[in-house]
């Protein structure tokens, strides 16, 4: 597998080196960008899954790093926060197989997968709705966040209502 991945990365390096966007018309540039976007999403999924395996095996300790996230950040050039988020997302995928499949297929970006796993991790029943929203809205992070925000807003509203009922406040005051 290692040689196959190395070969694919070498091919991408050649394409990026030889890329002359000025030779593409607008629609052509858009199509190539869409393909690169999908490739980037597939790579993000593989990277997150591999980072998790590095974490599980503790191989990051050999380099004297403070954590797997610190090692991932060093190797990928990302922030420790982004590496931590990738590791959390990868861990959550065990309980969310549909999200794992969509992430591996390049249908979700790393940020989208993180938003969905974060919300669906506390409410696994919401996974299908979150994935449907992502698919129906062109996988917009903003729309996923709005749906997640709406779920939390509903949860807080229900909590506030229950608290008012227990405490005899709001609509639950006795007259």
N, C-alpha and C positions, 0 to 999 in steps of 0.2 A: 504494500500500500504506500509506503514511504516514497518509493521511486515514482509511482503514479502521481502523487501529490506534487512532488518536486518537478516533474515534467510539466504538469498543468501550470504551475506557478511560473516556470521558465517561459512557457508559451504566452502567458499573460504579460510577463515582462517585455517580451518582444513586441507584442501588440501595442502596449503602452508606449514603448520607446519609438515605435514607427508611426504612432497615431498622429495624423495631421487633421485636426477637426475642421480646418478651413477648406478641406477638399470635400467635405460632406455638405449636402444641402440640409436645410432645417429638419425635414422629416427623417432623413438618414441619420443625422446626429441624435435625434430623439430615440430612434429605434436602437442604436448602439448603446446609448445611455441606459435605456430600459434593460438591456441584456446585462450590462455591467452592474446595474442595480440589483438584479436578481443574483448575479454571481457574488456580489458583496454580501447579500443576505445569507446565501448558502455558506459562504466562508465564515460569517459571524456565527452561524449555528455550529459548524464544525469546531471553530475556535472555542466556543463556550463549552461544548461537550468535552473537548480535549483538556481544557483548563480544569474542568471538574476532575478528570482522571488524574491529572498532575497533583491536584489537591488530595485526592483519595490515597494516592501512593506516597505522598509526602516527599516526592523527589525534589521539590523546591527547597527543602532543607539542606540539600547537598551544597547549594550555592550560598548558604548562610543568610537567606532571606527571612524576613520577619513573618511572612505568611505567603500562602499561595497567591493571594491577590498582588502582593508586592512583586513576586516572580513574574506573574502574568503581565503586570504593568511594564516591567523592564523588558520583557521579550517582545511585547506588542507595540510599545511606545505609547500606550494609553495611560490614563490616570489610574491610581489605585482605586478610586471610587468606581470608575467604569469597569475595572477588572472585578471588583467585588460584586457589582451588579450582574456581570456575566456569570460569575460563579453561583450566585443566588438563583438566577434564572435557570441555569443548568440543573441545579439540585431540585428545583420545583417541577421540572419537566417529568420526573418519575411519576408524579401523581396526576399529570395532565397529558395523557398520550395524544390527544388530538392537537394540542398546542405543540407538542414535540414534533409531530408529523408535519404540521404547517411550517414550523421553524426550519426543520431540515430540508423541506421542499423549496425554501426560498420565498415563501409567501408572507413571512413576517420578518421585519428587521429586528435587530437585537433590542432596540428600545421598545418596539411593539411587543415582542415576546416578554420582555421584563414587565411591562404594564399588565399584560394579560395574566402572567403567572402570579404577579403580586395580588391582583384582585381575585383571581380564581383560586389562589392558594387558600384564602380564607373562606371562599364560597365556591367549591368545585362545581356546583350546579350552574354557575354563571359562565363556565368555559365556553359552551356552545354559543351563547348569545354574544359573548365578546368576540369569538372567532367570526361569527356571522357579521357582526358590525364591521370588523376589520375587512372582511371580504367585500361587503356591500358598499363600503365607503372608500374603496381603493386602499384599504389598510392604513387609513389616516391615524397617526398617533393622536392627533387632537380629538378625533371622534372617539377613539378608545378611551382617552382620558376623560372625555365628557361623560361617556357611559359609566365608567368606573366612578367618576365624581357623583353622578346621579345615583348610583347604587349606595355610595357612602352617605349621600344626602338623605336618601330614603331611610337608611339604617339609623342615622342620627335623629331623624324626625320621629321614627318609631320609638327610639330610646327616650327622647324628650317627652313624648306622649305618655309612655309608660311611667317615667319618673314623675310627671305631673299627676298621673292617676294615683300613684303611691303616696305622693305628698299632698294630695288634695288641692292642687293648683290649676290654673288655667280653666279649661272647660270642666274640670272636675272639682271645682270649689262648691262647697255646700252653702246654700243661702238661707 
